Amino acid sequence: MKQTKDPLASLFTDDANAINREQLARLVAPFILLTTTSKEFQFLPPFSKLKDNASKVEILLAAAKARSLFMKESDGLLPSEVIAMSIMAEGSAKSAIKNLSDSHKIKKDKEGRYVLPSYRIPELVDKFTNTK
């Protein structure tokens, strides 16, 4: 019997953003809602209770990823966009972004946007659901 399908075919997808959308929603939902008309972030009370600025940036970039997947927007945020949200002081935002980037927890794309790599989503779900 001849095998008709290459076993390696299961490693390929037509959707380059194939990630677990359920996990991403579970990660972001307690902290941020997205408005469909303005595509802006609405911060919920638990967001301000996050212990450190790096956590806030991680959740914010997760929300940006969710917005990009659902609304066909660009993934990630520019540092100036994070600063403009006034969720932390400018120096704190820059420092948190730099520390996350230096530790390879977030990546910078060719347009200068910082993005949360999809492979970090399960790790962050564990981190933020176990700290409540």
Summary of the structure (lengths in Angstrom):
residues: 132
radius of gyration: 16.6
end to end distance: 54.4
largest distance: 65.9
contacts: 339
relative contact order: 0.16
helix: 51%
strand: 8%
